[in-house]
Amino acid sequence: MAELTIGLIIVAALADSINPCVFGVLIFLLAYMTKTFKNKNHMLLAGGIYIATVYVTYLVIGIGLLQVAFSTGLSTGFKWFAALIAIAAGLFEIKDFFWYGRGFSLQMLPGGAKTIKKVSNLMGSLESKHPFAAYGVAVFLGFIVVLVELPCTGAPYLAVLGLLSSGDLAAGIPLLLLYNLIFILPLFVIIGLVYTGRASKQLEKWRKEHRGLMRLGTGIFLIALGLYMLWSIGGFDTIIALFK
């Protein structure tokens, strides 16, 4: 696992966390929670529960995929798969910098937005009569959002898991804990901005203005990371040999 540094973990997690999909969903949820929860502290608690659930769900998915890679002995194959996915995802992200929304784009699962709205409405209907049940729905909401967003956000995480698969699970878990901590930090910043009076509409305007640059930066990083992974497993030699 020598090829995976703390710096690479941090950069990959930040590239994952600044994805417009992540920002867009959280800003929508905070706008909804601001209207639903009359008490700002209750909104803050619900938002914190949501983010904590995202952290745990993402972590469990990562540990599960690593365990599969280790138990099946498919570490090299998994790294090849993760590298190719990273490169392909990077190309689509860069495409969206120049032609946003045209052709195929990385986005949440079909029907994901409707599901998120339905669960959010359930949380809102419970808030006044059964506030503790509303917090429970926030947990379910965090779990659902992670699943529907994976096609849009999962490439950096998959690449890191591919690099971690060269080691062992015990050594990989602390790095996954760090990755997911970095991943959720920007989400706490957004919650703090809304809590202190920064309007969700302003944040959404900022997101739309900068989503192209976010995708460009993420795309360049993903391609570089994918190429680095191929180099680390001798992938270039294999590819060259195929064309001889």
DRENDO-1510 file (C-alpha; in Angstrom, 1 decimal, always signed):
<recs>
REC; n; res; u; v; w
REC; 1; MET; +0.0; +0.0; +0.0 .
REC; 2; ALA; +3.1; +2.2; -0.3 .
REC; 3; GLU; +1.6; +3.8; -3.4 .
REC; 4; LEU; -1.3; +5.3; -1.4 .
REC; 5; THR; -0.3; +8.4; +0.6 .
REC; 6; ILE; -2.2; +10.5; +3.1 .
REC; 7; GLY; -2.1; +13.4; +0.6 .
REC; 8; LEU; -3.7; +11.3; -2.1 .
REC; 9; ILE; -6.4; +10.2; +0.3 .
REC; 10; ILE; -7.2; +13.8; +1.2 .
REC; 11; VAL; -7.2; +15.0; -2.4 .
REC; 12; ALA; -9.4; +12.1; -3.6 .
REC; 13; ALA; -11.9; +12.7; -0.7 .
REC; 14; LEU; -12.1; +16.4; -1.5 .
REC; 15; ALA; -12.6; +15.7; -5.2 .
REC; 16; ASP; -15.4; +13.4; -4.1 .
REC; 17; SER; -17.0; +15.8; -1.7 .
REC; 18; ILE; -17.1; +18.9; -4.0 .
REC; 19; ASN; -19.1; +17.0; -6.6 .
REC; 20; PRO; -22.1; +19.1; -7.7 .
REC; 21; CYS; -24.4; +16.1; -7.0 .
REC; 22; VAL; -23.4; +16.1; -3.3 .
REC; 23; PHE; -23.8; +19.9; -3.0 .
REC; 24; GLY; -27.1; +20.0; -4.9 .
REC; 25; VAL; -28.8; +17.4; -2.8 .
REC; 26; LEU; -27.6; +18.8; +0.5 .
REC; 27; ILE; -28.6; +22.3; -0.4 .
REC; 28; PHE; -32.1; +21.1; -1.4 .
REC; 29; LEU; -32.4; +19.2; +1.9 .
REC; 30; LEU; -31.2; +22.2; +4.0 .
REC; 31; ALA; -33.7; +24.5; +2.2 .
REC; 32; TYR; -36.4; +21.9; +3.0 .
REC; 33; MET; -35.3; +21.5; +6.6 .
REC; 34; THR; -35.2; +25.2; +7.1 .
REC; 35; LYS; -38.8; +25.5; +6.2 .
REC; 36; THR; -39.8; +22.3; +8.0 .
REC; 37; PHE; -38.0; +22.7; +11.3 .
REC; 38; LYS; -39.2; +25.9; +12.9 .
REC; 39; ASN; -36.3; +25.6; +15.4 .
REC; 40; LYS; -32.9; +26.2; +13.8 .
REC; 41; ASN; -31.2; +23.9; +16.4 .
REC; 42; HIS; -33.6; +21.1; +15.3 .
REC; 43; MET; -32.6; +21.7; +11.7 .
REC; 44; LEU; -29.0; +21.6; +12.7 .
REC; 45; LEU; -29.5; +18.3; +14.5 .
REC; 46; ALA; -31.3; +16.8; +11.6 .
REC; 47; GLY; -28.6; +17.9; +9.2 .
REC; 48; GLY; -25.9; +16.5; +11.5 .
REC; 49; ILE; -27.7; +13.1; +11.7 .
REC; 50; TYR; -28.0; +13.1; +7.9 .
REC; 51; ILE; -24.3; +13.7; +7.4 .
REC; 52; ALA; -23.3; +11.1; +10.1 .
REC; 53; THR; -25.4; +8.5; +8.3 .
REC; 54; VAL; -23.7; +9.4; +5.0 .
REC; 55; TYR; -20.4; +8.8; +6.7 .
REC; 56; VAL; -21.3; +5.5; +8.2 .
REC; 57; THR; -23.0; +4.2; +5.0 .
REC; 58; TYR; -20.1; +5.2; +2.8 .
REC; 59; LEU; -17.7; +3.6; +5.3 .
REC; 60; VAL; -19.6; +0.3; +5.4 .
REC; 61; ILE; -19.8; +0.2; +1.6 .
REC; 62; GLY; -16.0; +0.7; +1.4 .
REC; 63; ILE; -15.2; -1.9; +4.0 .
REC; 64; GLY; -17.6; -4.4; +2.2 .
REC; 65; LEU; -15.9; -3.9; -1.2 .
REC; 66; LEU; -12.5; -4.3; +0.3 .
REC; 67; GLN; -13.5; -7.4; +2.1 .
REC; 68; VAL; -14.8; -8.9; -1.2 .
REC; 69; ALA; -11.5; -8.0; -3.0 .
REC; 70; PHE; -9.4; -9.6; -0.2 .
REC; 71; SER; -11.5; -12.7; +0.2 .
REC; 72; THR; -11.7; -13.5; -3.5 .
REC; 73; GLY; -8.1; -12.7; -4.2 .
REC; 74; LEU; -9.0; -10.4; -7.0 .
REC; 75; SER; -7.0; -7.4; -5.9 .
REC; 76; THR; -5.3; -6.8; -9.2 .
REC; 77; GLY; -8.5; -7.3; -11.2 .
REC; 78; PHE; -10.3; -4.9; -8.8 .
REC; 79; LYS; -7.5; -2.3; -9.3 .
REC; 80; TRP; -7.8; -2.6; -13.1 .
REC; 81; PHE; -11.5; -2.1; -12.9 .
REC; 82; ALA; -11.3; +0.9; -10.5 .
REC; 83; ALA; -8.6; +2.5; -12.7 .
REC; 84; LEU; -10.6; +2.2; -15.9 .
REC; 85; ILE; -13.7; +3.5; -14.2 .
REC; 86; ALA; -11.8; +6.5; -12.8 .
REC; 87; ILE; -10.5; +7.3; -16.3 .
REC; 88; ALA; -13.9; +7.0; -17.9 .
REC; 89; ALA; -15.6; +9.0; -15.2 .
REC; 90; GLY; -12.9; +11.7; -15.5 .
REC; 91; LEU; -13.5; +12.0; -19.3 .
REC; 92; PHE; -17.3; +12.4; -18.7 .
REC; 93; GLU; -16.6; +15.0; -16.0 .
REC; 94; ILE; -14.4; +17.0; -18.4 .
REC; 95; LYS; -17.0; +16.7; -21.1 .
REC; 96; ASP; -19.5; +18.4; -18.8 .
REC; 97; PHE; -17.1; +21.4; -18.3 .
REC; 98; PHE; -17.4; +22.1; -22.1 .
REC; 99; TRP; -20.9; +20.7; -22.8 .
REC; 100; TYR; -22.8; +20.5; -19.5 .
REC; 101; GLY; -25.7; +18.2; -19.6 .
REC; 102; ARG; -25.3; +17.1; -23.2 .
REC; 103; GLY; -25.0; +13.4; -23.9 .
REC; 104; PHE; -24.2; +11.0; -21.1 .
REC; 105; SER; -23.4; +12.5; -17.8 .
REC; 106; LEU; -22.6; +11.1; -14.4 .
REC; 107; GLN; -25.7; +11.6; -12.3 .
REC; 108; MET; -27.8; +9.9; -9.6 .
REC; 109; LEU; -29.8; +6.8; -10.3 .
REC; 110; PRO; -33.0; +7.2; -12.3 .
REC; 111; GLY; -35.8; +8.2; -9.9 .
REC; 112; GLY; -33.4; +9.2; -7.2 .
REC; 113; ALA; -34.5; +12.8; -7.0 .
REC; 114; LYS; -38.2; +11.7; -6.6 .
REC; 115; THR; -37.3; +9.2; -3.9 .
REC; 116; ILE; -35.3; +11.9; -2.0 .
REC; 117; LYS; -38.3; +14.3; -2.2 .
REC; 118; LYS; -40.7; +11.6; -1.0 .
REC; 119; VAL; -38.6; +10.7; +2.0 .
REC; 120; SER; -38.1; +14.5; +2.7 .
REC; 121; ASN; -41.8; +15.0; +2.7 .
REC; 122; LEU; -42.2; +12.1; +5.1 .
REC; 123; MET; -39.7; +13.8; +7.5 .
REC; 124; GLY; -41.6; +17.0; +7.2 .
REC; 125; SER; -45.0; +15.5; +8.0 .
REC; 126; LEU; -43.6; +13.8; +11.1 .
REC; 127; GLU; -41.6; +16.8; +12.4 .
REC; 128; SER; -44.5; +18.6; +14.2 .
REC; 129; LYS; -46.2; +15.5; +15.6 .
REC; 130; HIS; -43.4; +13.0; +16.1 .
REC; 131; PRO; -40.1; +14.9; +16.1 .
REC; 132; PHE; -38.0; +11.9; +17.1 .
REC; 133; ALA; -39.4; +9.9; +14.2 .
REC; 134; ALA; -38.4; +12.8; +11.9 .
REC; 135; TYR; -34.8; +12.3; +13.0 .
REC; 136; GLY; -35.1; +8.6; +12.3 .
REC; 137; VAL; -36.2; +9.6; +8.7 .
REC; 138; ALA; -33.1; +11.7; +8.5 .
REC; 139; VAL; -31.1; +8.5; +9.1 .
REC; 140; PHE; -33.0; +6.7; +6.3 .
REC; 141; LEU; -32.6; +9.8; +4.1 .
REC; 142; GLY; -28.8; +9.7; +4.5 .
REC; 143; PHE; -28.7; +6.0; +3.6 .
REC; 144; ILE; -30.9; +6.5; +0.5 .
REC; 145; VAL; -28.9; +9.5; -0.8 .
REC; 146; VAL; -25.6; +7.6; -0.7 .
REC; 147; LEU; -27.1; +4.8; -2.7 .
REC; 148; VAL; -28.7; +6.9; -5.4 .
REC; 149; GLU; -25.7; +9.2; -5.7 .
REC; 150; LEU; -23.0; +6.5; -6.1 .
REC; 151; PRO; -23.0; +6.6; -9.9 .
REC; 152; CYS; -22.4; +10.3; -9.7 .
REC; 153; THR; -19.9; +10.4; -6.8 .
REC; 154; GLY; -18.4; +6.9; -6.5 .
REC; 155; ALA; -15.4; +7.0; -8.9 .
REC; 156; PRO; -12.8; +8.7; -6.6 .
REC; 157; TYR; -13.9; +6.3; -3.7 .
REC; 158; LEU; -13.6; +3.3; -6.0 .
REC; 159; ALA; -10.2; +4.3; -7.1 .
REC; 160; VAL; -9.0; +4.7; -3.5 .
REC; 161; LEU; -10.5; +1.3; -2.7 .
REC; 162; GLY; -8.6; -0.2; -5.6 .
REC; 163; LEU; -5.3; +1.2; -4.2 .
REC; 164; LEU; -6.2; +0.0; -0.7 .
REC; 165; SER; -6.8; -3.5; -2.1 .
REC; 166; SER; -3.0; -4.0; -2.4 .
REC; 167; GLY; -2.7; -4.1; +1.4 .
REC; 168; ASP; -4.9; -5.7; +4.1 .
REC; 169; LEU; -8.2; -4.8; +5.7 .
REC; 170; ALA; -6.8; -3.8; +9.1 .
REC; 171; ALA; -4.4; -1.3; +7.5 .
REC; 172; GLY; -7.1; +0.0; +5.1 .
REC; 173; ILE; -9.8; +0.8; +7.7 .
REC; 174; PRO; -7.9; +3.8; +9.3 .
REC; 175; LEU; -7.4; +5.3; +5.8 .
REC; 176; LEU; -11.1; +4.8; +5.0 .
REC; 177; LEU; -12.0; +6.5; +8.3 .
REC; 178; LEU; -9.9; +9.5; +7.2 .
REC; 179; TYR; -11.2; +9.5; +3.6 .
REC; 180; ASN; -14.8; +9.6; +4.8 .
REC; 181; LEU; -14.1; +12.3; +7.4 .
REC; 182; ILE; -12.6; +14.6; +4.7 .
REC; 183; PHE; -15.5; +13.7; +2.5 .
REC; 184; ILE; -18.1; +15.0; +4.9 .
REC; 185; LEU; -16.3; +18.1; +6.1 .
REC; 186; PRO; -17.5; +20.4; +3.3 .
REC; 187; LEU; -21.1; +19.2; +4.1 .
REC; 188; PHE; -20.7; +20.5; +7.7 .
REC; 189; VAL; -19.5; +23.8; +6.2 .
REC; 190; ILE; -22.7; +24.1; +4.2 .
REC; 191; ILE; -24.8; +23.3; +7.2 .
REC; 192; GLY; -22.9; +26.0; +9.2 .
REC; 193; LEU; -23.5; +28.6; +6.5 .
REC; 194; VAL; -27.2; +27.9; +6.4 .
REC; 195; TYR; -27.4; +27.9; +10.2 .
REC; 196; THR; -25.7; +31.3; +10.5 .
REC; 197; GLY; -28.1; +32.8; +8.0 .
REC; 198; ARG; -26.6; +32.2; +4.5 .
REC; 199; ALA; -29.6; +31.5; +2.3 .
REC; 200; SER; -29.8; +28.1; +0.5 .
REC; 201; LYS; -30.7; +30.0; -2.7 .
REC; 202; GLN; -27.3; +31.8; -2.6 .
REC; 203; LEU; -25.5; +28.5; -2.1 .
REC; 204; GLU; -27.5; +26.9; -5.0 .
REC; 205; LYS; -26.6; +29.9; -7.2 .
REC; 206; TRP; -23.0; +29.5; -6.3 .
REC; 207; ARG; -23.1; +25.8; -7.1 .
REC; 208; LYS; -24.6; +26.3; -10.5 .
REC; 209; GLU; -22.1; +29.0; -11.4 .
REC; 210; HIS; -19.1; +26.8; -10.4 .
REC; 211; ARG; -20.3; +23.3; -11.2 .
REC; 212; GLY; -18.5; +23.2; -14.5 .
REC; 213; LEU; -15.2; +24.1; -12.8 .
REC; 214; MET; -15.9; +21.5; -10.1 .
REC; 215; ARG; -16.4; +18.8; -12.7 .
REC; 216; LEU; -13.3; +19.9; -14.6 .
REC; 217; GLY; -11.1; +19.7; -11.6 .
REC; 218; THR; -12.6; +16.4; -10.6 .
REC; 219; GLY; -12.2; +15.0; -14.1 .
REC; 220; ILE; -8.5; +15.9; -14.4 .
REC; 221; PHE; -7.8; +14.4; -11.0 .
REC; 222; LEU; -9.7; +11.2; -11.9 .
REC; 223; ILE; -7.8; +10.7; -15.1 .
REC; 224; ALA; -4.5; +11.3; -13.4 .
REC; 225; LEU; -5.4; +8.9; -10.6 .
REC; 226; GLY; -6.6; +6.2; -13.0 .
REC; 227; LEU; -3.3; +6.5; -15.1 .
REC; 228; TYR; -1.3; +6.3; -11.9 .
REC; 229; MET; -3.1; +3.1; -10.8 .
REC; 230; LEU; -2.4; +1.5; -14.2 .
REC; 231; TRP; +1.2; +2.5; -13.9 .
REC; 232; SER; +1.4; +1.0; -10.4 .
REC; 233; ILE; +0.3; -2.4; -11.6 .
REC; 234; GLY; +2.2; -2.4; -14.9 .
REC; 235; GLY; -0.9; -1.8; -16.9 .
REC; 236; PHE; +0.8; +0.2; -19.6 .
REC; 237; ASP; +3.1; -2.7; -20.4 .
REC; 238; THR; +0.1; -5.0; -20.6 .
REC; 239; ILE; -1.8; -2.6; -22.9 .
REC; 240; ILE; +1.3; -2.2; -25.2 .
REC; 241; ALA; +1.7; -6.0; -25.3 .
REC; 242; LEU; -1.9; -6.4; -26.5 .
REC; 243; PHE; -1.2; -4.2; -29.6 .
REC; 244; LYS; +2.1; -5.9; -30.6 .
</recs>
